[in-house]
Amino acid sequence: MDNFIFNPTSKFTEETVQQETSAELFTVFGKQDFLDGDRNPQLNLESDEVFAKRALRKDGSIKYSIRLSNTGKLYNPVSILGQEINNSFLNRVCRSNSKFKEVNEKTFNWYVKFLKTKNIAWLNNAERENE
């Protein structure tokens, strides 16, 4: 019986479920479901419009993640030209545009400022810090 995913003897409390699922999902200003206390645009549910995530790990530490473009750079959702489009077979079939990279808090904060203000200077600062 121990090999099954569902174990009726396991203890799932509301607190453990809340701790495992507590994540903030950030998007670009104008596409948000709500604004948090710092007026950062956030979404309620995971979607293609999520560009940054802040999640609480089980050990109490915080994980910061930012979406990457298919070239490996931080994703720019407000670019006039769009992302670097490369119609090669690898980009169309193998490379996902929904990869997230774990970053430090400083890079994350600059990227969220970019999402909030759409000022490319914040994205450039985040890119420099990410290198």
PyMOL commands that set and color helices and strands:
alter all, ss='L'
color gray80, all
select helices_A, chain A and resi 14-21+89-94+105-117+120-130
alter helices_A, ss='H'
color red, helices_A
select strands_A, chain A and resi 23-26+34-35+41-43+52-56+62-67+100-103
alter strands_A, ss='S'
color yellow, strands_A
deselect
rebuild
show_as cartoon
